[in-house]
C-alpha cells in the first residue's frame, strides 16, 4: 500500500474498550487527595464533574466516511485512521451501513477515542 493512501484498521470491540476505560477509572478512584464530601451515592463532586466532562468530550470529535465495502467495519469496533493528516487517531465506529448498489460500500459514523483509553 502506498504511503499516500488512507488506511483504516479494525482493532478492538467497544466492550474491550469499555473494560479498559473502567479499569482506568478504578485505578483513579482511590485518589485520597480529594477532601470533598461524598454524595449519598458515594461519588464526590470532583468525580461527578470529571465524569460530566468526559461524557461531553466523547462527542467532541465525530465524523462520517464512505469507504469501499468491508464487512469487518461494524458498530462498536475501533479503527485507526492513518494517512489522514491531523485526523490520524483511534476511533470507535458508532454506526455502519453496508450498501450493495453499483458496488459494495460501507458508510461509517465515528467518534474519536479519548486519550488514555
PyMOL commands that set and color helices and strands:
alter all, ss='L'
color gray80, all
select helices_A, chain A and resi 14-28+45-58+85-87
alter helices_A, ss='H'
color red, helices_A
select strands_A, chain A and resi 7-13+62-68+77-82+89-100+104-112
alter strands_A, ss='S'
color yellow, strands_A
deselect
rebuild
show_as cartoon
